[in-house]
Amino acid sequence: MVNNAQLVLANYYNALGSKQIDRVIEIVHDEAKFIILKKEPSEKIPLYGTYEGKEGVKK
């Protein structure tokens, strides 16, 4: 049996994999927090850092 969280993640990864960025942003909760490899940003690796909510996904 698939629970709601699994369904949300499956939809998120499907949208991400098919490059449906508008759908990815729509799925993300306003209070979601993404920490990409390290909390602090890096000048050498722009992806590093903490991103929050829909605006964070857009970055």
Secondary structure as UniProt FT lines:
FT   HELIX           4..17
FT   TURN            18..19
FT   HELIX           21..27
FT   TURN            30..31
FT   STRAND          33..36
FT   TURN            46..47
FT   STRAND          49..52
FT   HELIX           53..58
//
